[in-house]
Amino acid sequence: MKRSTALTILLAMAAAVVVYSFAAEKEVSVTGEVIDSACYIKMGAKGAGHAECATNCAKAGIPLAILEDKTDKVWMVASDKDAESGNVKLDQYIAKKVTVKGKTFERGGQRILAITSVQPAS
């Protein structure tokens, strides 16, 4: 009896882990401005007047991000390809509005959007 109860609990826990891992990965579409994360978070810098600085920051390795139009939330980004920075997909759109599609991942209270496509927003 104890053995079957332990096995049932173990299977339930394994199923919960599988369900959670699928729920944590969602397809989304986000529209907003491409910003440099450091200057925006520290100073609120964004827009065309900050494009040159944001470009220099991105070239220096500062991560680009998306400032979502609807919510004013900052989406940190990654590429959907291993060992490729999310900056590669966004650097031509700095200080411009884009619509980005991808999968979201969340761990340890942090959220990231793995970009599968980027298009200028209309």
Contact map, one row per residue, 1 for C-alpha under 8 A:
11111000000000000000000000000000000000000000000000000000000000000000000000000000000000000000000000000000000000000000000000
11111100000000000000000000000000000000000000000000000000000000000000000000000000000000000000000000000000000000000000000000
11111110000000000000000000000000000000000000000000000000000000000000000000000000000000000000000000000000000000000000000000
11111111000000000000000000000000000000000000000000000000000000000000000000000000000000000000000000000000000000000000000000
11111111100000000000000000000000000000000000000000000000000000000000000000000000000000000000000000000000000000000000000000
01111111110000000000000000000000000000000000000000000000000000000000000000000000000000000000000000000000000000000000000000
00111111111000000000000000000000000000000000000000000000000000000000000000000000000000000000000000000000000000000000000000
00011111111100000000000000000000000000000000000000000000000000000000000000000000000000000000000000000000000000000000000000
00001111111110000000000000000000000000000000000000000000000000000000000000000000000000000000000000000000000000000000000000
00000111111111000000000000000000000000000000000000000000000000000000000000000000000000000000000000000000000000000000000000
00000011111111100000000000000000000000000000000000000000000000000000000000000000000000000000000000000000000000000000000000
00000001111111110000000000000000000000000000000000000000000000000000000000000000000000000000000000000000000000000000000000
00000000111111111000000000000000000000000000000000000000000000000000000000000000000000000000000000000000000000000000000000
00000000011111111100000000000000000000000000000000000000000000000000000000000000000000000000000000000000000000000000000000
00000000001111111110000000000000000000000000000000000000000000000000000000000000000000000000000000000000000000000000000000
00000000000111111111000000000000000000000000000000000000000000000000000000000000000000000000000000000000000000000000000000
00000000000011111111100000000000000000000000000000000000000000000000000000000000000000000000000000000000000000000000000000
00000000000001111111110000000000000000000000000000000000000000000000000000000000000000000000000000000000000000000000000000
00000000000000111111111000000000000000000000000000000000000000000000000000000000000000000000000000000000000000000000000000
00000000000000011111111100000000000000000000000000000000000000000000000000000000000000000000000000000000000000000000000000
00000000000000001111111110000000000000000000000000000000000000000000000000000000000000000000000000000000000000000000000000
00000000000000000111111111000000000000000000000000000000000000000000000000000000000000000000000000000000000000000000000000
00000000000000000011111111000000000000000000000000000000000000000000000000000000000000000000000000000000000000000000000000
00000000000000000001111111000000000000000000000000000000000000000000000000000000000000000000000000000001110000000000000000
00000000000000000000111111100000000000000000000000000000000000000000000000000000000000000000000000000011110000000000000000
00000000000000000000011111110000000000000000000000000000000000000000000000000000000000000000000000000011100000000000000000
00000000000000000000000011111000000000000000000000000000000000000000000000000000000000000000000000001111000000000000000000
00000000000000000000000001111100000000000000000000000000000000000000000000000000000000000000000000001111000000000000000000
00000000000000000000000000111110000000000000000000000000000000000000000000000000000000000000000000111100000000000000000000
00000000000000000000000000011111000000000000000000000000000000000001000000000000000000000000000000111000000000000000000000
00000000000000000000000000001111100000000000000000000000000000000101110000000000000000000000000011110000000000000000000010
00000000000000000000000000000111110000000000000000000000000000000111100000000000000000000000000011100000000000000000000010
00000000000000000000000000000011111000000000001000000000000000000111100000000000000000000000011111000000000000000000000000
00000000000000000000000000000001111100000000000000000000000000011110000000000000000000000100111111000000000000000000000000
00000000000000000000000000000000111110010000011000000100000000011110000000000000000000000000011000000000000000000000000000
00000000000000000000000000000000011111110000010000000110110001111000000000000000000000000000010000000000000000000000000000
00000000000000000000000000000000001111111000000000000000000001111000000000010000000000000000000000000000000000000000000000
00000000000000000000000000000000000111111100000000000000000001100000000000000000000000000000000000000000000000000000000000
00000000000000000000000000000000000111111111110000000100000000000000000000000000000000000000000000000000000000000000000000
00000000000000000000000000000000001111111111110000000000000000000000000000000000000000000000000000000000000000000000000000
00000000000000000000000000000000000011111111100000000000000000000000000000000000000000000000000000000000000000000000000000
00000000000000000000000000000000000001111111100000000000000000000000000000000000000000000000000000000000000000000000000000
00000000000000000000000000000000000000111111100000000000000000000000000000000000000000000000000000000000000000000000000000
00000000000000000000000000000000000000111111110000000000000000000000000000000000000000000000000000000000000000000000000000
00000000000000000000000000000000000000111111111001000000000000000000000000000000000000000000000000000000000000000000000000
00000000000000000000000000000000001100110001111111100000000000000000000000000000000000000000001000000000000000000000000000
00000000000000000000000000000000101000000000111111100000000000000000000000000000000000000000001100000000000000000000000000
00000000000000000000000000000000000000000000011111100000000000000000000000000000000000000000001100000000000000000000000000
00000000000000000000000000000000000000000000011111110000000000000000000000000000000000000000000000000000000000000000000000
00000000000000000000000000000000000000000000111111111100000000000000000000000000000000000000001000000000000000000000000000
00000000000000000000000000000000000000000000011111111110000000000000000000000000000000000000011000000000000000000000000000
00000000000000000000000000000000000000000000000011111111000000000000000000000000000000000000000000000000000000000000000000
00000000000000000000000000000000000000000000000001111111100000000000000000000000000000000000000000000000000000000000000000
00000000000000000000000000000000001100100000000001111111110000000000000000000000000000000000011000000000000000000000000000
00000000000000000000000000000000000100000000000000111111111000000000000000000000000000000010010000000000000000000000000000
00000000000000000000000000000000000000000000000000011111111100000000000000000000000000000000000000000000000000000000000000
00000000000000000000000000000000000100000000000000001111111111000000000000000000000000000000000000000000000000000000000000
00000000000000000000000000000000000100000000000000000111111111110000000000000000000000100010000000000000000000000000000000
00000000000000000000000000000000000000000000000000000011111111000000000000000000000000000000000000000000000000000000000000
00000000000000000000000000000000000000000000000000000001111111000000000000000000000000000000000000000000000000000000000000
00000000000000000000000000000000000000000000000000000000111111100000000000000000000000000000000000000000000000000000000000
00000000000000000000000000000000000111000000000000000000111111110000000000000000000000000000000000000000000000000000000000
00000000000000000000000000000000000111000000000000000000010011111000000000011000000001100000000000000000000000000000000000
00000000000000000000000000000000011110000000000000000000010001111100000000011000000001100110000000000000000000000000000000
00000000000000000000000000000000011110000000000000000000000000111110000001111000000000000000000000000000000000000000000000
00000000000000000000000000000011111000000000000000000000000000011111000001111000000000000000000000000000000000000000000000
00000000000000000000000000000001111000000000000000000000000000001111100111100000000000000000000000000000000000000000000000
00000000000000000000000000000111100000000000000000000000000000000111111111100000000000000000000000000000000000000000000000
00000000000000000000000000000011100000000000000000000000000000000011111100000000000000000000000000000000000000000000000000
00000000000000000000000000000010000000000000000000000000000000000001111100000000000000000000000000000000000000000000000000
00000000000000000000000000000000000000000000000000000000000000000001111110000000000000000000000000000000000000000000000000
00000000000000000000000000000000000000000000000000000000000000000011111111000000000000000000000000000000000000000000000000
00000000000000000000000000000000000000000000000000000000000000000011001111100000000000000000000000000000000000000000000000
00000000000000000000000000000000000000000000000000000000000000001111000111110000000000000000000000000000000000000000000000
00000000000000000000000000000000000000000000000000000000000000001111000011111000000000000000000000000000000000111000000000
00000000000000000000000000000000000010000000000000000000000000111100000001111100000000000000000000000000000000111000000000
00000000000000000000000000000000000000000000000000000000000000111100000000111110000001100000000000000000000000011110000000
00000000000000000000000000000000000000000000000000000000000000000000000000011111000111100000000000000000000000011110000000
00000000000000000000000000000000000000000000000000000000000000000000000000001111110111111000000000000000000000000111000000
00000000000000000000000000000000000000000000000000000000000000000000000000000111110100000000000000000100000000000111000000
00000000000000000000000000000000000000000000000000000000000000000000000000000011111100000000000000000000000000000000000000
00000000000000000000000000000000000000000000000000000000000000000000000000000011111100000000000000000000000000000000000000
00000000000000000000000000000000000000000000000000000000000000000000000000000000111110000000000000000000000000000000000000
00000000000000000000000000000000000000000000000000000000000000000000000000000111111111010000000000000000000000000000000000
00000000000000000000000000000000000000000000000000000000000000000000000000000110001111111000000000000000000000000000000000
00000000000000000000000000000000000000000000000000000000000000110000000000001110000111111100000000000000000000000110000000
00000000000000000000000000000000000000000000000000000000010000110000000000001110000011111110000000000000000000000000000000
00000000000000000000000000000000000000000000000000000000000000000000000000000010000111111110000000000000000000000000000000
00000000000000000000000000000000000000000000000000000000000000000000000000000010000011111111000000000000000000000010010000
00000000000000000000000000000000010000000000000000000000000000010000000000000000000001111111110000000000000000000000010000
00000000000000000000000000000000000000000000000000000010010000010000000000000000000000111111110000000000000000000000000000
00000000000000000000000000000000000000000000000000000000000000000000000000000000000000001111110000000000000000000000000000
00000000000000000000000000000000010000000000000000000000000000000000000000000000000000000111111111000000000000000000000100
00000000000000000000000000000000111100000000000000100110000000000000000000000000000000000111111100000000000000000000000000
00000000000000000000000000000000111000000000011101100100000000000000000000000000000000000000111110000000000000000000000000
00000000000000000000000000000000110000000000001100000000000000000000000000000000000000000000111111000000000000000000000100
00000000000000000000000000000011110000000000000000000000000000000000000000000000000000000000101111100000000000000000000110
00000000000000000000000000000011110000000000000000000000000000000000000000000000000000000000100111110000000000000000011110
00000000000000000000000000001111000000000000000000000000000000000000000000000000000000000000000011111000000000000000011110
00000000000000000000000000001110000000000000000000000000000000000000000000000000000000000000000001111100000000000011111000
00000000000000000000000000111100000000000000000000000000000000000000000000000000000000000000000000111110000000000011110000
00000000000000000000000000111000000000000000000000000000000000000000000000000001000000000000000000011111000000001111100000
00000000000000000000000011110000000000000000000000000000000000000000000000000000000000000000000000001111100000001111000000
00000000000000000000000111110000000000000000000000000000000000000000000000000000000000000000000000000111110000111100000000
00000000000000000000000111000000000000000000000000000000000000000000000000000000000000000000000000000011111000111100000000
00000000000000000000000110000000000000000000000000000000000000000000000000000000000000000000000000000001111111110000000000
00000000000000000000000000000000000000000000000000000000000000000000000000000000000000000000000000000000111111100000000000
00000000000000000000000000000000000000000000000000000000000000000000000000000000000000000000000000000000011111000000000000
00000000000000000000000000000000000000000000000000000000000000000000000000000000000000000000000000000000011111100000000000
00000000000000000000000000000000000000000000000000000000000000000000000000000000000000000000000000000000011111110000000000
00000000000000000000000000000000000000000000000000000000000000000000000000110000000000000000000000000001111011111000000000
00000000000000000000000000000000000000000000000000000000000000000000000000111100000000000000000000000001110001111100000000
00000000000000000000000000000000000000000000000000000000000000000000000000111100000000000000000000000111100000111110000000
00000000000000000000000000000000000000000000000000000000000000000000000000001111000001000000000000000111100000011111000000
00000000000000000000000000000000000000000000000000000000000000000000000000001111000001001000000000011110000000001111110000
00000000000000000000000000000000000000000000000000000000000000000000000000000011000000000000000000011110000000000111110000
00000000000000000000000000000000000000000000000000000000000000000000000000000000000000000000000000011100000000000011111000
00000000000000000000000000000000000000000000000000000000000000000000000000000000000000001100000001111000000000000011111100
00000000000000000000000000000000000000000000000000000000000000000000000000000000000000000000000001110000000000000000111110
00000000000000000000000000000000000000000000000000000000000000000000000000000000000000000000100111100000000000000000011111
00000000000000000000000000000011000000000000000000000000000000000000000000000000000000000000000011100000000000000000001111
00000000000000000000000000000000000000000000000000000000000000000000000000000000000000000000000000000000000000000000000111
